[in-house]
Amino acid sequence: MSEPSHDGWILAIDLGNGGPKIAAVQRDGEIVATAQQPVAVQIELDGTATQDAREWVLALRRAVHELIQDDDVSVADLAAIAITAQWGSTVPVAADGEPAGPVLLWADTRARKHMGSVISGPLSIMGYAPHKVLPFIRKTGGAPGLNGADPTGHSLLLQNELSDVGARTVVQLEPADYLAFKLTGRAQATPASMSLSWITDNRPGKPAAYSADLVRRAQREPGKLPTLVPTGAVQGPLTPTAAAYFGLPAGVPVMSGMPDLHSAIVGSGAIEPFQTHLALSTTAWLSARVPFQKTDVFHSIGTLPGLDATHPLVANNIETGGAALQWLREQVIAPHDGLAGGGSGIGADGAAPAGAIPTFEDMLALAEAAPVGSEGVIFTPWLAGERSPVDDKDLRAAWLNLSLRSNRAIMIRSVLEGVALNIRWLLGPYQKFLGRDVTTIRILGGGAQSDLWCSILASTLGVTVERVANPRDAQLRGIALWARVCLGEISLSAAAALVPVDRVFAPVPAEQEIYDRNFSQYRKVYGKLKGVYRALNAHNRGG
């Protein structure tokens, strides 16, 4: 291992649903400056969930131009570029390198009706035919989902309803891989970025390669798969064309893209086996590095290719985390000045500006005035259906037990508590998956900025919650530190040591008692209402 260099900074890019966030990060992990630009999303009743990849690139350019105007950022000192992004999404790329059609997001379920030919049959368990799903599980640790909201479903959509787009497509890329392609001109992917395609052999020690058998079973088109390189590879140098477009120096090394799950591992500093982190961003998840490959089909928990060949990562996903609070502000909470709600990629168009009244800070301060447990009001945060611990896209959000006493303070707090209760629902199967209890969790993500939310989570989950410093930008720090690991400058352990914790939240016994009582009722809601949701949403998915 070479001696760490303290020269130059790293451009960290995090492409989420709401648009690209970027940062100039020093070699020690200190974030010098940040910039963010919004992008739109199209959500329809029929399961459509799309974005425009051209808008991603334009937004990234605007963000880079904003970043390099900062007095503390010297363009000439740029040392590397690293990319993390949402995943389980598909960018269809045409021969000219531009999108052949819209990005098919991880929430797009239009391919649901095609998934039976891949994973179902006359003899099925929870919709999965053992003889079809087991070959995927043996090699990958998971399998394509029933709802079609993954690259397998997207590929089938491009071969059927969107065949005109499919015909123009020469390669299908994950979002992080698409940005890396635009920067380097190389259409590549890694086992990490391709993990939700379930077509790479992920068994420990196996080289990075597609499984021809799984590609056939997934009904993928082999000629439209990107070149596979090892996770942690350097994708290539920044091309002169891209450098001129973004205003950056040509030749800077660009790391291969990676999912936000992986950058969160590094950004949390929780890298020891079984050491758990909770990401509370638009969605939410619990994850850890583990020394085994395993699958829990019943709760949508599995292991995926990790940062190295010996330790896979636990994967699961709660579809609505911080997005629940954003939805509440933009679609429900209306202040006395008449400001109407809108949407920003979470729901409808026309979002209220981030600084408009009421701000998130205003809402969180109001929530602190509500009693613990929200007087028994329970919110189920299934605004986008659910993936873990149940895979059911028909689920929808609800408030239970509202009364004439239920004011805005209670409604806001109940949303915070509802997300926490949903995470507790996942924590049970997650601990069984690990084979051990979790007593401490590192937390990161935009939602972790709230002391109130962190405190609610500690008492609801019954664990100690350690919040990383600057949690909103933790994945930017993580992907920047990962770049140094990829370049051979530092070890993974050394990278984790550069992640500080700014506050620790312990469970409050009196609050635990209340949340235990609410959780005992929360746990009953899915079983009682899943049939109702299925019936109400049948027409939206074509029966």
Secondary structure, DSSP 8 states (H G I E B T S, - for coil): ------SSEEEEEEEETTEEEEEEEETTS-EEEEEE-----EE-TTS-EEE-HHHHHHHHHHHHHHHTTSTT--GGGEEEEEEEE--S-BEEEETTSSBSS-EE-TT--TTGGGTHHHH--SS-BTTB-HHHHHHHHHHHS----TT--SHHHHHHHHHTTTHHHHHHEEEEE-HHHHHHHHHHS--EE-TTTTGGG--B--STT--S-B-HHHHHHTT--GGGS-EE--TT-EEEE--HHHHHHHT--TT-EEE--EEHHHHHHHHHT--STT-EEEEESSSEEEE-B-SS--EEGGGTEEEE--SSSS--EEE--BS-STHHHHHIIIII---TT------SSSSSS----TTSSS-HHHHHHHHTTS-TTGGG-EEE--TT-B-SSS-BTT---EEES--TT--HHHHHHHHHHHHHHHHHHHHHHHHHHHTS---EEEEESGGGG-HHHHHHHHHHHTSEEEEESSGGGHHHHHHHHHHHHHTTSS-HHHHHHT--EEEEE---HHHHHHHHHHHHHHHHHHHHHHHHHHHHTGGGGT-
